[in-house]
Amino acid sequence: MCGIVGIWNPERADQTEAARLAFFSLYALQHRGQESAGIAATDGRDMRIVRRMGLVGQVFGEPDLGILGGRAAIGHTRYSTTGSSRIQNAQPMVVRDEELGELAIGHNGNCINARDLRESLAREGAQFTTSSDTEVIAQTIAREDGATWDERLARGLPKLQGAWSLVILTPTALYAVRDPLGVRPLCLGRKGDAWLVASETCALETVGAKFIRDVAPGEVLRIDDRGPVTVADFAASRRGLCVFEHVYLASVASDLEGVSVYATRERMGETLADEHPTVADVVVPVPDSAIPAAVGYARRSGIPFREGLIKNRYIGRTFIQPSPELRRQGVSVWSSSMTRSSADRRAARSSSSFARTARPRCTCASARRRSGTSVSSGSTWRGATTSSPRAWTSKRSAVTSVPIRSATFRSREWWARPVARRASSAPRASPGTISCRSSSSSRRTRSRPSQ
């Protein structure tokens, strides 16, 4: 998961505007990556690039934006998946072709056949300086046959396998590309005479751009002074937007494929209340991504919504920290429990994910330690099955699991239609919701299944 943006300005525009638009767009996409950030800009002749480790606000200053003069720019904020978290793997990356000049690339996603492509390119004489699959993609494109970048993209991109979105900048054009299934999001917008592409619509709104449309799965969109033009299409026969974008990755201020992320998470909370009701006095969200789900759960169940965990606004997203130790350290200062609001009350805690256990374990423990609260914890993401209940068991808590129906997250149409209560004969899937219960009045805790 990363955040990418691209800007193409008319030639007469202010030469610093593209970099500034990229900077503020990356600010809006900071939730997609916190390890490094970079911007590449061109004036039609030279390519300039600034990239460093750190948050967007730490990486760029006014002198940097002055250096990044030019009519067009691309930007990237990184969460490392392939390749370690170091400056060599920061993006955008630049490759040079003797005939066509420089190409800068920003990449969100994974190329799963990058190792095979890398070995093949190395045998042909390609030199690699990073461990990232982004450089493999750039070299694959640059070393293809073709008199133009359009031709090389059309030949090189079908060789890639995986889920990814790309922004590519050359001295003469900006390209926006999505994988054949459309797993990773990418959208097109416009502000005046400037064209923008970004991972999410919230980046467009931040800079005052109007959303035009989503880049289609498998589409290679070229943007220049003539506007956006589709130069290649290698879409698959089906579509597959990543459901975790709706559950956790995307901002609640964004729309994905025309569907509000906030509304989707509310609907997930309502469905969770229908499928797994619980006895509780308050519904408490784990901020920020689970707040809409808690609102939906509270509304459907009739249990009052109450803030019981207050997030430290100076701590970033712990899920996208590159190591388990950093995630544990981040969670320890990530939030604090409100003792008075939840003391002596049974709390139904809404979380967006149990994909990693550091946050659920710490927030449950914090609530029990500070207020003696009995915590019933539900997840709107059935990837919770990756969490091991055994790892949660302690003298102070007992853990039970209940299933979430797998069909809940299968179809795109489900996000827009009213939620129907599950029939008693519906099949039950593997465990997907974890319930933690403890009592402050006794050192012994008895395990019981959620209702």
C-alpha positions in Angstrom: 0.0 0.0 0.0 1.3 3.4 -1.1 -0.1 6.7 -2.1 0.6 8.1 -5.6 -0.3 11.3 -7.4 0.4 12.9 -10.8 -0.1 16.4 -12.2 0.0 17.7 -15.7 -0.2 21.5 -16.2 -0.5 23.6 -19.3 2.8 25.1 -20.5 1.8 28.6 -19.5 1.1 27.6 -15.9 3.2 28.7 -12.9 6.3 26.4 -12.9 6.0 25.7 -9.1 2.3 24.8 -9.2 2.6 21.1 -10.2 5.0 20.4 -7.4 2.8 22.2 -4.9 -0.3 20.3 -6.0 1.7 17.1 -5.7 2.8 18.1 -2.2 -0.6 18.8 -0.8 -2.1 15.7 -2.6 0.5 13.6 -0.9 -0.4 15.2 2.5 -4.0 13.9 1.9 -2.6 10.4 1.1 -0.2 10.2 4.1 -2.4 7.4 5.6 -1.3 5.2 2.8 2.4 5.3 3.7 4.6 6.8 6.3 8.2 5.6 5.6 9.3 7.8 2.8 8.1 10.4 0.3 9.2 11.9 -3.0 8.3 14.1 -5.9 9.7 14.1 -9.4 9.1 17.1 -11.7 9.9 18.0 -15.3 10.0 21.2 -17.3 9.9 19.3 -20.6 13.7 18.9 -20.7 15.1 17.9 -17.4 13.8 15.6 -14.6 14.3 16.8 -11.0 13.6 14.6 -8.0 13.5 15.0 -4.2 12.9 12.0 -2.0 13.8 11.3 1.6 12.8 9.1 4.5 10.0 10.4 6.7 6.6 11.9 6.5 5.5 14.3 3.7 5.7 17.3 6.0 9.2 16.3 7.1 10.6 15.5 3.6 9.7 18.7 1.7 10.4 22.3 2.5 10.0 25.5 0.6 13.5 25.2 -1.0 12.6 21.7 -2.2 9.4 22.9 -3.9 11.5 25.6 -5.6 13.9 23.1 -7.0 11.0 21.0 -8.3 10.0 23.5 -10.9 8.2 22.3 -14.0 4.9 21.9 -15.7 4.3 18.3 -14.5 5.1 16.2 -11.5 4.4 12.8 -9.8 4.6 12.1 -6.1 4.8 9.0 -3.9 4.4 8.2 -0.2 5.6 4.7 0.7 4.6 1.8 2.8 7.2 -0.9 2.0 5.9 -4.3 0.8 8.6 -5.5 -1.6 12.0 -4.0 -0.7 13.2 -2.9 2.7 12.5 0.5 4.2 15.6 2.5 3.1 16.3 5.5 1.0 17.4 3.5 -2.0 13.9 2.1 -2.3 12.2 5.5 -1.9 10.1 6.6 -4.9 9.7 8.0 -7.5 12.4 6.1 -9.2 14.1 7.3 -12.5 15.5 5.3 -15.3 17.0 6.6 -18.5 16.8 5.4 -22.1 19.3 6.7 -24.6 16.7 7.2 -27.3 13.6 8.5 -25.3 15.3 10.1 -22.3 14.2 9.8 -18.7 11.2 8.1 -17.1 10.1 8.5 -13.5 7.7 6.0 -11.9 5.6 5.9 -8.7 4.1 2.5 -7.8 1.4 1.4 -5.4 1.0 -2.4 -5.1 3.0 -5.6 -5.8 4.4 -7.2 -8.9 4.4 -10.8 -7.9 6.6 -12.0 -10.7 9.2 -9.4 -10.1 11.9 -11.9 -9.2 11.5 -13.8 -12.5 11.5 -10.5 -14.5 14.6 -9.3 -12.6 16.6 -12.4 -13.4 15.6 -12.2 -17.0 16.5 -8.5 -17.3 19.8 -9.1 -15.5 20.8 -11.8 -18.0 20.2 -9.1 -20.7 22.6 -6.7 -19.0 20.2 -4.6 -16.8 21.8 -3.1 -13.7 19.8 -2.9 -10.5 20.5 -0.6 -7.6 17.5 -1.4 -5.3 15.6 -4.3 -3.9 12.2 -2.9 -4.9 9.9 -4.4 -7.6 9.3 -0.8 -8.7 12.7 -0.7 -10.4 11.9 -4.0 -12.1 8.8 -2.5 -13.5 10.7 0.6 -14.7 13.4 -1.5 -16.3 10.9 -3.8 -18.0 9.3 -0.8 -19.6 12.5 1.0 -20.6 14.1 -2.0 -22.2 11.1 -2.9 -24.4 11.2 -2.3 -28.1 9.3 0.7 -29.4 9.8 4.1 -30.9 7.7 5.8 -28.2 6.9 5.3 -24.6 3.3 4.5 -25.6 4.6 1.5 -27.6 6.9 0.3 -24.8 4.2 0.6 -22.2 1.8 -1.4 -24.4 4.4 -4.2 -24.8 5.9 -4.2 -21.3 3.0 -3.8 -18.9 1.2 -7.1 -19.9 4.3 -9.0 -18.6 3.6 -7.8 -15.1 1.5 -10.0 -12.7 0.0 -8.7 -9.5 -2.0 -5.8 -8.2 -0.7 -2.3 -8.8 -1.4 1.3 -9.9 1.3 3.4 -11.6 2.0 7.0 -12.3 4.7 7.5 -14.9 6.3 10.8 -15.9 8.3 11.6 -19.1 9.3 15.0 -20.4 6.4 14.9 -22.8 3.5 13.1 -21.0 2.1 11.8 -17.8 0.8 8.2 -17.7 -1.7 6.6 -15.2 -2.0 2.8 -15.2 -4.1 0.2 -13.3 -3.6 -3.5 -13.1 -6.0 -5.7 -15.2 -8.3 -6.5 -12.3 -8.3 -3.0 -10.8 -7.3 -4.2 -7.4 -5.5 -1.0 -6.5 -7.5 2.3 -6.9 -6.6 5.2 -9.1 -8.8 8.2 -10.2 -8.6 11.1 -12.6 -9.5 14.7 -11.7 -9.2 18.2 -13.1 -8.5 21.6 -11.6 -8.8 24.4 -14.1 -6.6 23.5 -17.0 -4.6 21.0 -14.9 -5.1 17.3 -14.9 -4.5 15.2 -11.8 -4.4 11.5 -11.0 -4.4 10.1 -7.4 -4.8 7.0 -5.4 -8.0 8.3 -3.8 -10.6 11.0 -4.3 -9.7 12.7 -1.0 -6.4 13.9 -2.6 -8.4 15.6 -5.4 -10.7 17.3 -2.9 -7.8 18.5 -0.8 -6.4 20.6 -3.7 -9.8 21.7 -5.0 -9.9 19.4 -8.1 -13.0 17.9 -9.5 -13.3 14.2 -9.8 -13.8 13.1 -13.4 -13.7 9.3 -13.3 -11.8 6.2 -12.1 -9.0 5.0 -14.3 -10.4 1.7 -15.6 -8.8 -1.7 -14.8 -6.0 -2.5 -17.3 -6.2 1.1 -18.8 -3.0 2.9 -19.8 -4.0 6.6 -19.7 -1.7 9.2 -21.3 -2.1 12.8 -20.3 -0.5 15.7 -22.2 -1.6 19.1 -23.7 -4.3 17.3 -25.7 -5.8 15.9 -22.5 -6.3 12.3 -21.3 -6.2 9.6 -24.0 -6.3 5.8 -23.5 -3.3 4.4 -25.4 -3.7 0.7 -24.3 -6.1 -1.6 -22.6 -5.3 -5.0 -21.1 -8.2 -5.4 -18.7 -9.2 -8.8 -17.4 -12.6 -10.3 -17.9 -13.6 -9.6 -14.3 -13.0 -6.8 -11.8 -11.5 -7.2 -8.3 -11.1 -4.0 -6.2 -9.4 -4.9 -2.9 -12.0 -5.1 -0.2 -9.4 -4.1 2.4 -9.4 -0.7 0.8 -12.9 -0.2 2.0 -12.3 -1.9 5.4 -9.1 -0.1 6.4 -6.7 1.3 3.8 -8.6 4.1 2.2 -9.6 7.4 3.9 -13.3 7.6 5.0 -13.4 10.9 2.9 -12.8 8.9 -0.3 -15.1 7.2 -2.8 -13.9 4.0 -4.4 -15.6 2.9 -7.7 -18.4 5.4 -6.9 -19.0 3.9 -3.4 -18.4 6.0 -0.2 -15.9 4.4 2.1 -17.6 5.9 5.1 -21.0 4.5 4.1 -19.5 1.1 3.4 -18.0 0.9 6.9 -21.3 1.9 8.4 -23.0 -0.9 6.5 -20.4 -3.3 7.7 -21.1 -2.3 11.3 -24.8 -2.8 10.7 -24.2 -6.2 9.3 -22.0 -7.2 12.2 -24.8 -6.2 14.6 -27.3 -8.3 12.7 -25.1 -11.4 12.4 -23.5 -11.2 15.9 -25.5 -9.2 18.4 -23.9 -8.9 21.9 -25.0 -7.7 25.3 -23.3 -4.4 26.1 -23.9 -1.0 27.6 -21.9 1.0 25.1 -20.3 0.6 21.6 -16.8 1.9 21.6 -14.8 2.3 18.3 -11.1 1.8 17.8 -10.2 5.1 16.1 -10.1 6.1 13.4 -10.9 3.6 10.7 -13.5 1.7 12.8 -15.6 4.7 13.9 -18.1 4.4 11.0 -18.5 0.7 11.7 -19.2 1.5 15.4 -21.8 4.1 14.3 -23.5 1.5 12.2 -23.4 -1.1 14.9 -24.8 1.2 17.5 -27.6 2.4 15.2 -28.7 -1.1 14.3 -28.3 -2.6 17.8 -29.7 0.3 19.7 -26.7 0.3 22.0 -25.4 3.9 22.7 -22.2 4.9 20.9 -19.5 6.2 23.2 -15.9 7.2 22.6 -13.8 5.1 25.0 -10.4 5.3 23.3 -8.8 8.6 22.4 -6.2 8.5 19.7 -2.9 10.4 19.9 -3.1 12.5 16.8 0.7 12.7 16.6 1.1 9.0 16.1 0.7 7.6 12.6 -1.0 4.4 11.5 0.6 1.5 13.4 -0.6 -1.1 10.8 1.8 0.2 8.2 4.9 0.2 10.4 7.5 -2.0 8.7 8.2 -4.3 11.7 6.3 -5.9 14.6 8.4 -4.2 17.2 7.7 -0.8 15.8 4.0 -1.6 15.6 4.0 -2.6 19.3 5.8 0.5 20.3 3.5 2.6 18.3 0.3 1.0 19.7 1.6 1.6 23.3 1.4 5.4 22.8 -1.2 5.3 20.1 -4.3 5.7 22.3 -5.5 6.1 25.8 -8.7 4.8 27.5 -11.3 7.2 28.9 -11.8 5.7 32.4 -14.9 7.6 33.4 -16.8 7.0 30.2 -16.5 3.2 30.4 -16.0 2.4 34.0 -18.2 -0.5 35.2 -19.8 -0.9 31.8 -19.8 -3.7 29.3 -18.3 -2.4 26.1 -18.8 -3.7 22.6 -15.6 -2.6 20.8 -15.6 -2.1 17.0 -12.3 -2.6 15.2 -11.6 -2.5 11.5 -9.2 -5.4 11.5 -7.5 -8.2 13.5 -5.0 -8.8 10.7 -2.3 -7.9 13.1 -2.8 -8.6 16.8 -0.7 -5.7 18.5 -3.5 -3.1 18.5 -6.5 -5.4 19.6 -4.4 -6.9 22.4 -3.2 -3.5 23.7 -6.5 -1.7 23.5 -8.4 -4.5 25.2 -5.8 -4.7 27.9 -5.8 -0.9 28.3 -9.6 -0.8 28.7 -9.6 -3.5 31.3 -6.7 -2.1 33.2 -8.0 1.5 33.5 -11.7 0.9 34.0 -12.3 -2.7 34.8 -14.5 -2.9 31.7 -15.8 -6.1 30.2 -14.8 -5.9 26.5 -16.6 -7.7 23.7 -14.6 -7.1 20.5 -15.9 -7.4 17.0 -14.1 -7.0 13.6 -15.6 -6.0 10.3 -12.8 -7.8 8.5 -12.9 -11.6 8.3 -9.2 -11.6 7.8 -9.3 -11.8 11.5 -8.9 -15.5 11.2 -5.1 -14.9 10.9 -5.0 -13.9 14.5 -4.3 -16.7 16.9 -6.8 -16.9 19.9 -4.2 -18.8 21.8 -1.8 -15.8 21.7 -4.5 -13.7 23.5 -5.2 -16.0 26.4 -3.9 -14.8 29.8 -4.8 -15.1 33.5 -6.9 -11.9 33.2 -8.7 -12.7 30.0 -10.4 -15.5 28.1 -10.8 -15.5 24.4 -13.6 -17.1 22.3 -14.2 -16.8 18.6 -17.4 -16.6 16.5 -17.6 -16.7 12.7 -18.5 -14.0 10.2 -20.3 -15.1 7.1 -17.9 -15.0 4.2 -20.6 -13.9 1.7 -20.8 -10.6 3.4 -17.8 -9.2 1.6 -18.0 -11.1 -1.7 -20.1 -8.8 -4.0 -19.8 -5.2 -4.8 -23.6 -4.9 -4.9 -23.7 -5.7 -1.2 -22.2 -2.4 -0.3 -25.1 -0.5 -1.8 -28.1 -2.7 -0.9 -30.0 -2.8 2.4 -28.7 -5.2 4.9 -30.9 -8.3 5.5 -30.8 -10.3 8.7 -29.1 -13.6 8.1 -31.3 -16.6 7.9 -30.8 -19.3 10.5 -30.0 -21.8 7.8 -27.2 -19.7 6.3 -23.8 -21.5 6.2 -21.2 -20.4 8.8 -17.7 -19.7 7.8 -14.4 -20.0 9.6 -13.9 -17.8 12.7 -13.6 -14.1 11.9 -14.6 -12.2 15.0 -12.8 -12.4 18.3 -14.5 -11.7 21.6 -12.4 -10.8 24.6 -14.1 -10.8 28.0 -12.6 -10.2 31.5 -13.9 -9.2 34.9 -12.2 -6.8 37.3 -14.0 -8.4 40.3 -12.3 -11.8 40.1 -8.9 -13.1 39.2 -10.6 -16.0 37.4 -12.2 -15.4 34.1 -14.7 -17.7 32.5 -14.8 -18.0 28.7 -18.2 -17.8 27.0 -19.2 -17.5 23.3 -20.5 -14.3 22.0 -24.3 -14.2 21.4 
